[in-house]
Amino acid sequence: MARDLPFVVKSGLCVGCGACAVAEPQAISMELGELGAYLPVRKDGGDLEELPPDVLTRASAVCPFSNNARNEDSIGQELFDKDDARHHSALGFHQKIVAGYVNEEQYRELGTSGGLTSWVLTQLLIDGEIDAVVHVASTLEGLPNPLSRYTISRSVDELLAGRKSRYHVQTLNEVMAEVREIPGRYAIVGVPCFIKAVRLLADQDETIRDRVVFGASLFCGHMKSTLYSDYLAQSMGLETPNVKDIDYRHKEPGRPPNRYCSKISTFDHQEVIRGSEQIPMANWGIGIFKLGACDYCDDITGETADISFGDAWLPPFMSDWQGTNVAVARSKIAAKILERGETSGALEVIDWSAEKVAESQAGAVRHRRLGLAIRLANRIKMGLWVPKKRVSPASDKDLKSLFGQRMINREAIALASGPTYLRARRAGNLSIFIDEMRPYIRKYDGSRSSTLWRRAATWVVLRLPTPLEAAARRVARILKFS
Ligand SMILES: Cc1cc2nc3c(=O)[nH]c(=O)nc-3n(C[C@H](O)[C@H](O)[C@H](O)COP(=O)(O)OP(=O)(O)OC[C@H]3O[C@@H](n4cnc5c(N)ncnc54)[C@H](O)[C@@H]3O)c2cc1C
């Protein structure tokens, strides 16, 4: 039956994008739940499952995690499988790939990475290719509000005010209603599943198809619930109503860009900065507060976008604290903008290969290919609903392997962190969270064949100067520790 939406939601695999509510605005709206994730609810308070079949069919066809929607290969093929586009299994189609940064104004300084995302979108606005950009900006409304949300920028100044990555959940339903209401040509920025959702909406809705003329994706390791932002604030000893904004990727001179550092600004004009190594379990690979859906996604770079942007996490760029992008252009217009920037000197970039991009995202590729196969097999074994992915479920033998157990234990961390944190917050005691999560982390560490030595080595490596850290990681990779 082409009505998967209720299965997606019930099995915890809804990413909260809101595409279903955009497709069926009379019947469905989005709500931010206590676990800090957006979920679709029926406007009349009933059960999603009991929605009229035609409503459920249309809503399911635009859900990026349902089996009733086209997959990334099908969408990418239709949009980009022409001209001289090539295909890579981890990136999708690509025409031009570069690594580098913006060499003019403050794009790099004020951007998350090399500032290419904001620069390319600015060019589209200046060239008159688009009238507006749909992207995420800070609300400055303070926690427990979601701190950031989708907005529409119609000028370069508005667009640039929204620079920087926001790592916790967003939803599209309100902003897409505005796109439907106000004519114009829009570019949209989003993580891969959000761009896919907009492409699926465009299949059904002529207005969206005509108006959203450009998609820019951010590479995505995973998205967090809003509890992550609350946790950062609590870990820095800040009262949440006082938190005005979070820069999740604050740049500190000399600090490698892949060692995240957060800066929290408060309403009483404090600025508190902490590196991820100073906040328990903030290591991105552990995945606390990760959305369940993110463990069932096989699109790392945003294969349905005209262009995708990520971090060039490979030497020599990894040691440059100012940040360096990788950009994968799939459409002609995106490739041309990159070429123009290269020729004019506005961009300081070099050509990169698809293989290099995959290498720079090696952890995500492993997690979304081999790791996904394990998680699919595990769910099937438990008799749970699974989405159809471009990866087949792993064998029973692989499921039992060390790597298999590591993947299962990693997923358990994500699943346990939200409810555990809520309990700790209600008790007003953060150490409940840290103490109750410790066994999960130990199990995960243990399944990585880790010992106290391994953890101690990680602690040391995270504090080494960058060239030494890079060398240590290379040795670890050769010895297959990572
Ligand atoms: C949840 C998440 C996970 C990510 N995971 C990875 C990863 O694993 N590997 C990797 O290489 N890169 C990842 N990125 C991308 C990376 O953080 C940078 O966003 C990217 O390199 C672009 O940097 P920039 O300097 O070009 O962007 P900037 O010039 O700072 O511009 C960023 C643009 O993106 C918009 N934006 C910010 N957050 C969101 C959001 N959540 N949804 C929609 N629009 C948004 C802003 O409004 C702005 O227009 C992730 C980003 C996010 C949001």
The ligand as an SDF file (V2000), in Angstrom:
LIG
                    3D

 53 58  0  0  0  0  0  0  0  0999 V2000
   22.9340   19.0950   10.3540 C   0  0  0  0  0  0  0  0  0  0  0  0
   24.1920   19.3310    9.5540 C   0  0  0  0  0  0  0  0  0  0  0  0
   25.1290   18.3060    9.4410 C   0  0  0  0  0  0  0  0  0  0  0  0
   26.2930   18.4920    8.6740 C   0  0  0  0  0  0  0  0  0  0  0  0
   27.1810   17.4510    8.5540 N   0  0  0  0  0  0  0  0  0  0  0  0
   28.2820   17.6050    7.7620 C   0  0  0  0  0  0  0  0  0  0  0  0
   29.2010   16.5280    7.5680 C   0  0  0  0  0  0  0  0  0  0  0  0
   29.0400   15.4340    8.1200 O   0  0  0  0  0  0  0  0  0  0  0  0
   30.2600   16.7280    6.7330 N   0  0  0  0  0  0  0  0  0  0  0  0
   30.4800   17.9270    6.1220 C   0  0  0  0  0  0  0  0  0  0  0  0
   31.4650   18.0560    5.3810 O   0  0  0  0  0  0  0  0  0  0  0  0
   29.6270   18.9600    6.2780 N   0  0  0  0  0  0  0  0  0  0  0  0
   28.5420   18.8300    7.0770 C   0  0  0  0  0  0  0  0  0  0  0  0
   27.6550   19.8800    7.2270 N   0  0  0  0  0  0  0  0  0  0  0  0
   27.8730   21.1030    6.4300 C   0  0  0  0  0  0  0  0  0  0  0  0
   28.8280   22.0940    7.0730 C   0  0  0  0  0  0  0  0  0  0  0  0
   28.5000   22.2420    8.4330 O   0  0  0  0  0  0  0  0  0  0  0  0
   28.7100   23.4760    6.4050 C   0  0  0  0  0  0  0  0  0  0  0  0
   27.3830   23.8950    6.4700 O   0  0  0  0  0  0  0  0  0  0  0  0
   29.0690   23.4930    4.9720 C   0  0  0  0  0  0  0  0  0  0  0  0
   30.3930   23.1020    4.8440 O   0  0  0  0  0  0  0  0  0  0  0  0
   28.8560   24.8970    4.3710 C   0  0  0  0  0  0  0  0  0  0  0  0
   29.7490   25.8080    4.9290 O   0  0  0  0  0  0  0  0  0  0  0  0
   29.8250   27.2930    4.3540 P   0  0  0  0  0  0  0  0  0  0  0  0
   30.9060   28.0360    5.0500 O   0  0  0  0  0  0  0  0  0  0  0  0
   29.9020   27.2120    2.8690 O   0  0  0  0  0  0  0  0  0  0  0  0
   28.3860   27.8410    4.7630 O   0  0  0  0  0  0  0  0  0  0  0  0
   27.8900   29.3160    5.1690 P   0  0  0  0  0  0  0  0  0  0  0  0
   28.4380   30.3090    4.2220 O   0  0  0  0  0  0  0  0  0  0  0  0
   28.0660   29.4920    6.6230 O   0  0  0  0  0  0  0  0  0  0  0  0
   26.3320   29.2070    4.8350 O   0  0  0  0  0  0  0  0  0  0  0  0
   25.5060   28.2420    5.4190 C   0  0  0  0  0  0  0  0  0  0  0  0
   24.1210   28.3740    4.7920 C   0  0  0  0  0  0  0  0  0  0  0  0
   23.3510   27.2510    5.1850 O   0  0  0  0  0  0  0  0  0  0  0  0
   22.1600   27.6730    5.8310 C   0  0  0  0  0  0  0  0  0  0  0  0
   21.8960   26.6920    6.9050 N   0  0  0  0  0  0  0  0  0  0  0  0
   22.5780   26.4990    8.0530 C   0  0  0  0  0  0  0  0  0  0  0  0
   22.0840   25.4640    8.7360 N   0  0  0  0  0  0  0  0  0  0  0  0
   21.0440   25.0020    8.0250 C   0  0  0  0  0  0  0  0  0  0  0  0
   20.1290   23.9430    8.1860 C   0  0  0  0  0  0  0  0  0  0  0  0
   20.1480   23.1400    9.2600 N   0  0  0  0  0  0  0  0  0  0  0  0
   19.1960   23.7380    7.2400 N   0  0  0  0  0  0  0  0  0  0  0  0
   19.1360   24.5360    6.1520 C   0  0  0  0  0  0  0  0  0  0  0  0
   19.9820   25.5600    5.9170 N   0  0  0  0  0  0  0  0  0  0  0  0
   20.9320   25.7730    6.8420 C   0  0  0  0  0  0  0  0  0  0  0  0
   22.4400   29.0570    6.3620 C   0  0  0  0  0  0  0  0  0  0  0  0
   21.2520   29.7770    6.4700 O   0  0  0  0  0  0  0  0  0  0  0  0
   23.3660   29.6100    5.2620 C   0  0  0  0  0  0  0  0  0  0  0  0
   22.6030   30.1060    4.2030 O   0  0  0  0  0  0  0  0  0  0  0  0
   26.5110   19.7350    8.0190 C   0  0  0  0  0  0  0  0  0  0  0  0
   25.5730   20.7710    8.1480 C   0  0  0  0  0  0  0  0  0  0  0  0
   24.4210   20.5860    8.9100 C   0  0  0  0  0  0  0  0  0  0  0  0
   23.4200   21.7160    9.0310 C   0  0  0  0  0  0  0  0  0  0  0  0
  1  2  1  0
  2  3  1  0
  2 52  2  0
  3  4  2  0
  4  5  1  0
  4 50  1  0
  5  6  2  0
  6  7  1  0
  6 13  1  0
  7  8  2  0
  7  9  1  0
  9 10  1  0
 10 11  2  0
 10 12  1  0
 12 13  2  0
 13 14  1  0
 14 15  1  0
 14 50  1  0
 15 16  1  0
 16 17  1  0
 16 18  1  0
 18 19  1  0
 18 20  1  0
 20 21  1  0
 20 22  1  0
 22 23  1  0
 23 24  1  0
 24 25  2  0
 24 26  1  0
 24 27  1  0
 27 28  1  0
 28 29  2  0
 28 30  1  0
 28 31  1  0
 31 32  1  0
 32 33  1  0
 33 34  1  0
 33 48  1  0
 34 35  1  0
 35 36  1  0
 35 46  1  0
 36 37  1  0
 36 45  1  0
 37 38  2  0
 38 39  1  0
 39 40  1  0
 39 45  2  0
 40 41  1  0
 40 42  2  0
 42 43  1  0
 43 44  2  0
 44 45  1  0
 46 47  1  0
 46 48  1  0
 48 49  1  0
 50 51  2  0
 51 52  1  0
 52 53  1  0
M  END
$$$$
